[in-house]
Structures are given as structure tokens and as C-alpha cells.
Amino acid sequence: MQAILEIKNLSVSFNTAQGELQAVRDVSFSLNKGEVFAIVGESGCGKSVLCKTIMKLLPDNGFIKGGSILVNGTDITNYCQKDMECLRRKVFSMVLQDPMTSLDPSVCIGKQIAEAVKICNPKMKHNAIYNRVIELMTLVGITNPEYRYKLYPHNFSGGMLQRTVIAMALASEPKILFADEPTTSLDVTIQSQILNLLKDIQKKFQTAIVFVSHDLGVIARVADRIAVMYAGKIVEIGTSEDIFYNSRHPYTWGLMRSLPYFAKNGEELYTIPGMPPVLINPPIGDAFACRNKYALNIDYEEMPPMFKVSDTHYAATWLLDKRAPKICPDIFPPFVLHSCTVPDTRQDEKNSCNISTDTLLDVQHLSQYFKLGKNNVVKAADDLSFQIRRGEIFGLVGESGSGKSTVARCIMNIYKPFLGQILYKGINICDRKQFFKNRKMLQSSRQMIFQDSASSLDKHMTVADIIAEPMKICNIKPKRGSFRNEAEFQLYYVGMDKSYLDKYPDELSGGMRQRVAIARALSMEPELLVADEPVASLDVSLQSQIINLFKHLQSEHGFSFLFIAHDLSVVRYLCDRVGVMYKGKLVEVAPVNELFENPLHPYTKALLSSVPIPDPQREMEKTMLEWREND
């Protein structure tokens, strides 16, 4: 079978003020018709750059340094933009991670899809375009398309927006669809629907899909073949079974071992030490050597070639050289995954000892309504009641729009509840008089960590000033002599050294920014931390570092957490009790093991059945449950 796409020794660089950044280095792979080819790896490894290079969507400072791109045997490496526009109308399409960046908020959904249809079919008449838009909306699962045609992006949920973007991408009936992290910010139920949609499109139209993701559970569900990228290079490539059941590269082992799904008995998650290299001056030899506990002397001197494991499986590691010592990796035995059962992620008995019987936070019949026009009221939170004990991590899960973040903002006095009361240490914080009487204590003992650390940190302030800011606002005298010393201590506590004190948020990675946000919250020594999706957008290796930090804070200092997340494997690993929200209501609350092993509410069952499992065989056998509340 001739490959529909062939990439041969492709290298891509960017001209920067610091020098040439080598984003993609000597990458080769092929894509067959109707195949789902997944690319995985940490942020900055070159996944998105590789896809945008193939479609010739690089910014002005990016350029192809070497190699070739062949589509149906034709070399398009030197195609001009006019020729590429033709290919993008007939061969390529792309679905990006954030649909809002692809949609115009001032134009209705139907017209935006119609625009894509017209670009691909300039001679198509108005009525035919409208019928084609309705057909595409129906194809991607947008119900009642005639009505929704006239709606605007802000009227759609995140899942519906992603369906809209997919409809636009399918307008050209592409032979190759690039899906760049298309489900990262979606809840598990919506994510499951989008993944099923992409698989249906692949089967129905024999569309080849290049699927970019850092979520190995998602990859296990959709991928036929997988390429693992690190520092701009493909370090391992093979079928889905090759990578999950017989992976051979230490980086692949590290990615898998970092998953909460594989943690046992509440043990600390494995983290890949160090950070990926800066590719302005790539290291000599294997770029992963300095983070690889199994590195050999030759790894620091010479880049490993692609060693053949089987006809479908290759890995670039000197451990596969016949002269290398034979090792059995203790960080992760990949070859036993296929036969493993669902891991036991229950907490140790010692963890439960830190949880007091005293109630720190008591939410009683909380309701929060928002008016949208004269006759439209959204019940974001509807008669909610739950408690959080001292030293407890209480998880709150549910789809986007279920009211999780609204509850968090009510607890932090960002929103004033419509009905009900919230008792913190016995103080009704919804009562204006009680709040202002205890304002200083409430400001210091409750802190919030937001999902998007980039927007929650002032980009004009240094790390030292960001961490010290809450203490200055509350007129709290630093215990360690100066605000800078205090910032240095808190930074060290979250695993960063003093060299970061004078850096700005834009100079930090996503994981580092999230650590700074946590350090800022910890500077007040709070008793309650409200964490709203704090690890949702992080790579698995960075995610495991933040989760370990949260576990440490609970066990060492007895902090209480309200932990909001849509990644249920993280919730199962980290939380003591879990509440499930649906359309503003709390439909089930239970200890974490009881909830996962014996869910009672139909929505909870549907939610848990949608969780992607990093095991292709289990994903194939899994039955998805669907549930819709009766009108």
C-alpha cells in the first residue's frame, strides 16, 4: 500500500533573538489511507510544529531546514502558498485545541461553516451551500441543525464548538485530517463523544488522521500507530500494541509511569527528572540522556540510530544495541501491562489518619442563579450541600457548565450566593457583617489556585513579587526577615530554586507557572485551598509533579482541599471523597473508592465509563454508557 503522506528526514527551525531554535530534527514517518497516526510527547517536543509544517502554516520566522514532504508520491516541500491553498482545500484540514481561536464570535455558526464550504466549492449555489452546512452539522452530531445554524459561538458548549470546528474541517472532504490536541480541554463525556466522532469519520470516509495529544488514555482509544517525540525527534514508533505493551525507550516508560492510573496504594507518582533541553543548542548525543537513569556513556557522545525491534516497531535508544547491558526497568515494566487488571489506587491507612472529624467548610443548600435576559435564568448551582473536613481532599467532578467553578467562586466570596449559606470555621461567610468582622482571617486562611496560571499571574511582575504580593496586601510580616527571603523559601518548597525569583511568567513553562501560583497561595499558610482544574492543561510528567506536591501538602501540613477536575484518574488517586455535579445539582457524594467501584447514580456510571484507559485492549472491550436526564 502506497502511503498517502511520507515525511523524510524533515528538519524545521525558527530564527529567534537567541539564535536558531531547532524545533523538528530529522523526523521520518509515513501515513496510510484511513489510518489514525498519533504523535505524543511533552509540550515543546515539536508535535504541533511538525503538523503545521506539513500544512505550510509556519510563522514568518520558521523555515524547513532539510528533508521532504510527499503527498501521494508528489514532493510538496517547495510548494508556494497558492499551491498549498489548493492542497488545503482538497487534501489537508486541521482541528485545533481551542475552538474559540478558530471561530469568529460575531458570526453565527451556520455562516462560518458555510464560509468553509464556499471556499472549497466556489461555484456552489446558495441553497446548495445551506443544504451542505445542514448535512455537515448533522454528520458531526449537532442536533436540530436548522435552529442551531443561526446561533453564535457563545450559545454553544465546548463540545458543540469542537463539533463545529470539525464540521468546518470536513467541508473539503479531506484525505488527511490533523487533530492537534482536540479534546484536551473537554470533559470526559464530551471527550468520548468527540473521539467516537473522529473514529466514525475515519471509518466512513477512509480519512487518515494525524492525532496529536499528551493524553495516553486518549491515544489508546483512537490510535492505530504511535510516534513518541522528544526534543524535536521521534524516539519511538510502532503500532498501538507495540508502544503500550512492548515499549523500549526510557522516555516512553517515563510517560506511562507518570500516569495516576498505574499508581498503587497511594504511592508517590513517578516523575521524569529535569526538563526537556532548549533546542537553540541541542545536546550532543541523546537529548534524553540527562533525564535517563539508564543512560550509557555513549548516550552523552553520540545520537542513537533507530534500532529495529520488529517490522512495525523502532526505537532510538542505545539500550537496544547488542553490546548494551540487558536491563529490566524498575520504573515501569511495559510488557506486563496487557495482562494487568485495573490498578489499586486506594489510599494508605496512614493518609486517612490526617483527616479530622472536625468540619472546616459546611456548604448548606447553596444556590446561585444568573440572569440571561428577561426570561432566562441559569441555575448554575441548585440547592447544594456538602462538607469538607480538616485535612481532607474533597473532589468535585462533572461536565463543563455543571456548576463546579461557580461553587468554588461562592466559597471564595467571588460570587454572592442567591440562596443558602456557607460556614467556614463556623463563620457564615455569606453574611456581610460576619465576613467583614473576620475579613483578615478569611483572606489569609483561604486561597485559590486557578486552571490557567498564565492569566492568574501578572506578566509585569517578577516571581518574587508575585509570591510576596498576598502578604503585602494583608500586611503580614514575613517570618524570614524579608519578602524576598519568604518568596525564596516558598519557591524552594514547590521544587524551584532562587534562580527563578527575578524571572517573569512568560519566561517559565506551564508547570513552572503553576508551581509559582501554588507558592503564592502557600505563602499565606492557608487552611483551605480551592484548586480549580489546576493540572488540566499540563503534560503528564508535569501533572505528576503537581499532584505529588498536593499530596505532600496534605500529609505534612493537614491542608484541606476542594479539588475540581475533569480527569477522573487524578481524582481517584488524590481525593478522599468525591462529589458529582450535573446541571447545578450534586447527584452523588461518596468516598473515592466506593464511588469508583460502586457508582449508584446513572450519570456517575456514564461519567466513569467515559474515562479513557491507557490500554488499547481494555479500550476496545469497554462499553460506553450514555445517560440523559428525563425532561
Secondary structure, DSSP 4 states (H G I P E B T S, - for coil): ---SEEEEEEEEEEEETTEEEEEEEEEEEEE-TT-EEEEE--TTSSHHHHHHHHTT---TTEEEEEEEEEETTEE-TT--HHHHHHHHHHTEEEE-S-GGGTS-TTS-HHHHHHHHHHHH-TT--HHHHHHHHHHHHHHTT-SSHHHHTT--GGGS-HHHHHHHHHHHHHTT--SEEEEESTTTTS-HHHHHHHHHHHHHHHHHH--EEEEE-S-HHHHHHH-SEEEEEETTEEEEEEEHHHHHHH---HHHHHHHHTSGGG--TTPPPP---S-PPPTTSPPSS-TTGGG-TT--GGGGTS----EESSSS-EE--GGGSTTSPP---SS--GGGGGG------PPPHHHHTT--SSEEEEEEEEEEEEE-SSS-EEEEEEEEEEEEETT-EEEEE--TTSSHHHHHHHHTTSS--SEEEEEETTEETTSHHHHHHTHHHHHHHEEEE-S-HHHHS-TTS-HHHHHHHHHHHTTPPPTTSSHHHHHHHHHHHTT--GGGTT--GGGS-HHHHHHHHHHHHHTT--SEEEEESTTTTS-HHHHHHHHHHHHHHHHHH--EEEEE-S-HHHHHHH-SEEEEEETTEEEEEEEHHHHHHS--SHHHHHHHHTS--S-HHHHHH----------
